[in-house]
Amino acid sequence: MPATLDRVARALGDSTRLEILGALRGDEQTVGAIAEGFAMTRPAISQHLRVLLDAELVAVRAEGTRNYYRSTPDGLAGLRAWLETFWDDALDRLAGEAAKEEADKGAPT
């Protein structure tokens, strides 16, 4: 598994980070605004945001003394592509089975 994909999978493996990522889907927010939705401290939220930043699932924009975080859907592209390989494999197997069944229908009995 590529390093980036591994970081994404590890980042998404924590329910708090999933919730934070979901909270950032609509609009960018400060750490304080994010922390309001959780029963944890701002430093704890900041640690989770660092993991999400390292996985390129969120981006940060500084404005004065505040940092604004937003989700970056492109950060999920690698994971999505990897997951789609499972779908592609399943479709290939299905097509193979359909071809085999069609060939069996045409075979003399």
C-alpha positions as CSV (number, residue, x, y, z in Angstrom):
1,M,0.0,0.0,0.0
2,P,1.5,3.4,-0.9
3,A,2.5,5.6,2.0
4,T,-0.2,8.2,1.2
5,L,-2.9,5.6,1.1
6,D,-1.7,4.2,4.4
7,R,-1.8,7.6,6.0
8,V,-5.3,8.1,4.7
9,A,-6.5,4.7,6.0
10,R,-5.0,5.3,9.4
11,A,-6.5,8.8,9.6
12,L,-9.9,7.5,8.7
13,G,-9.5,4.6,11.2
14,D,-10.4,6.9,14.1
15,S,-14.1,7.8,14.7
16,T,-13.3,11.3,16.0
17,R,-11.3,12.1,12.9
18,L,-14.2,10.8,10.8
19,E,-16.5,13.1,12.6
20,I,-14.2,16.1,12.3
21,L,-13.9,15.4,8.6
22,G,-17.6,15.3,8.3
23,A,-17.9,18.6,10.2
24,L,-15.6,20.2,7.7
25,R,-17.6,19.1,4.6
26,G,-19.7,22.2,4.4
27,D,-17.4,25.1,5.2
28,E,-14.1,25.9,6.8
29,Q,-13.9,26.2,10.5
30,T,-11.4,27.2,13.2
31,V,-10.2,24.7,15.8
32,G,-12.4,26.4,18.4
33,A,-15.5,26.1,16.2
34,I,-14.7,22.4,15.6
35,A,-14.1,21.8,19.3
36,E,-17.5,23.1,20.2
37,G,-19.0,20.0,18.6
38,F,-16.9,17.6,20.7
39,A,-16.4,16.7,24.3
40,M,-12.6,17.3,24.1
41,T,-10.1,20.1,24.4
42,R,-8.9,22.3,21.5
43,P,-5.4,20.7,21.8
44,A,-6.9,17.3,21.3
45,I,-8.8,18.5,18.3
46,S,-5.6,20.1,17.0
47,Q,-3.8,16.7,17.3
48,H,-6.6,15.0,15.2
49,L,-6.4,17.8,12.6
50,R,-2.6,17.3,12.3
51,V,-3.2,13.6,11.4
52,L,-5.8,14.7,8.9
53,L,-3.4,17.3,7.5
54,D,-0.6,14.7,7.2
55,A,-3.0,12.5,5.3
56,E,-4.0,15.4,3.0
57,L,-7.6,15.1,4.0
58,V,-7.9,18.7,5.2
59,A,-6.2,21.9,4.3
60,V,-5.5,24.9,6.5
61,R,-5.7,28.6,5.7
62,A,-4.2,31.2,8.1
63,E,-6.0,34.5,8.5
64,G,-4.4,36.7,11.1
65,T,-4.0,34.7,14.3
66,R,-6.6,32.1,13.3
67,N,-6.3,28.9,11.2
68,Y,-9.3,27.9,9.2
69,Y,-9.6,24.2,8.3
70,R,-11.5,22.7,5.4
71,S,-11.9,19.2,4.0
72,T,-10.0,18.4,0.8
73,P,-12.1,15.8,-1.1
74,D,-9.1,15.1,-3.5
75,G,-7.3,13.6,-0.5
76,L,-9.7,10.7,-0.8
77,A,-8.9,10.1,-4.5
78,G,-6.2,7.5,-3.8
79,L,-8.4,5.6,-1.4
80,R,-11.3,5.7,-3.8
81,A,-9.2,4.4,-6.7
82,W,-7.9,1.6,-4.5
83,L,-11.4,0.6,-3.4
84,E,-12.6,0.7,-7.0
85,T,-10.1,-2.0,-7.9
86,F,-12.2,-4.3,-5.8
87,W,-15.3,-3.4,-7.7
88,D,-13.4,-3.8,-11.0
89,D,-12.2,-7.3,-9.9
90,A,-15.8,-8.3,-9.0
91,L,-17.1,-7.0,-12.4
92,D,-14.3,-9.0,-14.2
93,R,-15.3,-12.1,-12.4
94,L,-19.0,-11.6,-13.1
95,A,-18.2,-11.0,-16.8
96,G,-16.2,-14.2,-16.8
97,E,-19.0,-16.2,-15.2
98,A,-21.5,-14.7,-17.7
99,A,-19.3,-15.7,-20.7
100,K,-18.9,-19.2,-19.3
101,E,-22.6,-19.6,-18.8
102,E,-23.3,-18.3,-22.3
103,A,-20.7,-20.7,-23.7
104,D,-22.3,-23.6,-21.7
105,K,-25.7,-22.7,-23.3
106,G,-24.3,-23.0,-26.8
107,A,-22.5,-26.3,-26.1
108,P,-24.2,-29.5,-27.4
109,T,-25.8,-31.6,-24.7
